[in-house]
């Protein structure tokens, strides 16, 4: 398995640095637009919560992106964290053996 060595950027950081700051939008303003609590949005921006599929739909609508953009950012971040947090998964043996091709 090929794993990214550099920790991916959390979608909350992207949201803050690439959207909120350049557009001059506050967390409070965006939470109203998204119909979510300021607390929920603050947790995402401060990397203490994940972007859910529902939130990805809201963000994509607000910023004219696609939901997959936000979901993929979160997925990459979560997978990197799982791979690097614990090495227990590496001790699991594969149940599937590669096929051996015979010459015809």
Secondary structure, DSSP 8 states (H G I E B T S, - for coil): ----SS----HHHHIIIIIIHHHT--HHHHHHHHTS-HHHHHHHHTTSS---HHHHHHHHHHHT--HHHHHHHHHHHHHHHHHHH--GGGG---S---------
